[in-house]
Amino acid sequence: MTKTIICKNCDKEKPANIRLKGTQKYCGDSDCQRARKAAWQKQKMDNDAEYYVSQKHCVEQWRETKPAHQYQNQYRQHNLEYVSDNRKKQRIRNRKRRTRTMGEKIVKMDALGSQLEKSNSYIMTRYTMDASKKIVKMDTFLVELTVFQGDRQAFFSNFP
């Protein structure tokens, strides 16, 4: 009777590889092997400082030989189907954006990313950001809330 494993990536029961000693966690499918390699590399990067430095150096060298704009241009030239699909999808996104009514917004403006504690005091200050990186309306007033820890009475006495 052949031994079987439950693959950690695809969660399917597969026959175990009899050549492997120890506990096998991934099946032989190429996607699962890619996931196994990625998990190993992440673990290695987290635990081995020398490996982390060498991988970082390799990436830096690769970036020097392939600047981002050239790499993207080459990718688009060699993947024409991707480019045409992306353009079709962008047209659909643009059409949806143009037909959106005033009540529908692309970003929910009144949502809080994390819940603020009601018992604390907060200072609201203007938040400056490079306008080219915004995806929200350009005329909105962005603020940053910072937890204020200190003498509340002395802080609020400065305001009229």
TAWOJO-V924749 format. One record per backbone hydrogen bond with DSSP energy under -0.5 kcal/mol. NH is the residue of the N-H (numbers start at 1). CO is the residue of the C=O. Records with the same first field share a line. If there is no record, write none. Layout:
BEGIN
NH->CO ; CO
END
This chain:
BEGIN
5->14
7->5 ; 12
8->25
11->7
14->5 ; 12
16->3
18->16
20->17
24->22
33->29
34->30
35->31
36->32
37->33
38->34
39->35
40->36
41->37
42->38
43->39
44->40
45->41
46->42
47->43
48->44
49->47
52->48
53->49
54->50
55->51
56->52
57->53
58->54
59->55
60->56
61->57
62->58
63->59
64->60
65->61
66->62
71->67
72->68
73->69
74->70
75->71
76->72
77->73
78->74
79->75
83->79
84->80
85->81
86->82
87->83
88->84
89->85
90->86
91->87
92->88
93->89
94->90
95->91
96->92
97->93
98->94
99->95
100->96 ; 97
104->101
105->103
109->107
111->108
120->117
121->148
123->146
125->123 ; 144
127->142
128->126
133->130
134->131
140->137
142->140
144->125
146->123 ; 144
148->121
149->147
150->148
152->150
155->151
156->152
157->153
158->155
159->156
END
